[in-house]
C-alpha cells in the first residue's frame, strides 16, 4: 500500500487581496519580503496562520501600527 501525499495550495491575504504563492519553498516570512516591493509595510507585518480554508492553507499579513515620537 503506497502513501499518498496531498499538498494543499497556500494562499496569502493582505488588505482583502489574495496574493499568489510565489514559491512553495518560501517561508511565509520570505513571501512577505517578496511582496514588500509592492506593499512596503509588509516588512514589519505580523503573519497569522496557517488556517485551513476551503481545502487551502491560508496565511494573512496584518500591518503593524507604529507610533511616532
C-alpha atoms as one frame of an Amber mdcrd trajectory, in Angstrom:
protein
   0.000   0.000   0.000   1.540   3.310  -1.110   1.219   6.515   0.829  -0.458
   9.390  -0.918   0.693  12.916  -0.129  -1.760  15.750  -0.680  -0.091  19.139
  -0.882  -2.574  21.902  -0.250  -2.396  25.189  -2.093  -1.171  28.109   0.012
  -2.994  31.424  -0.116  -1.710  34.704   1.282  -4.069  37.566   2.073  -3.409
  41.230   2.654  -5.968  44.067   2.698  -8.739  41.819   1.334  -6.499  40.890
  -1.598  -5.448  37.325  -2.334  -1.753  37.082  -3.188  -0.390  34.228  -5.280
   2.187  31.962  -3.653   5.418  32.904  -5.490   7.287  29.744  -4.461   6.118
  26.782  -2.398   9.591  26.504  -0.843   9.488  30.036   0.594   8.533  30.541
   4.224   5.606  32.898   4.942   8.173  35.474   6.115  10.011  35.189   2.784
   6.716  35.607   0.920   6.032  38.812   2.887   9.512  40.047   1.977   8.875
  39.156  -1.686   5.653  41.211  -1.744   7.239  44.115   0.150   8.265  45.593
  -3.222   4.540  46.153  -3.830   3.497  46.646  -0.205   6.475  48.111   1.756
   4.565  47.821   5.045   4.827  44.013   4.834   8.432  44.236   6.073   7.057
  44.763   9.608   3.757  42.910   9.212   2.595  40.145  11.504   1.768  36.809
   9.918  -1.275  34.831  11.031  -1.888  31.257  10.077  -1.863  28.701   8.763
  -5.617  28.204   8.712  -7.398  25.550   6.677  -9.981  27.303   4.498 -11.838
  25.641   1.610  -9.184  22.966   1.137  -6.376  25.527   1.048  -3.866  26.724
   3.627  -4.377  30.429   4.311  -1.942  32.937   5.799  -2.781  36.576   6.392
  -0.496  39.558   6.715  -1.525  42.301   9.133   0.017  45.744   9.137   1.638
  46.703  12.436   0.633  50.161  13.602   3.648  52.207  14.601   3.980  55.165
  16.932   5.652  58.447  16.164   7.766  60.397  18.550
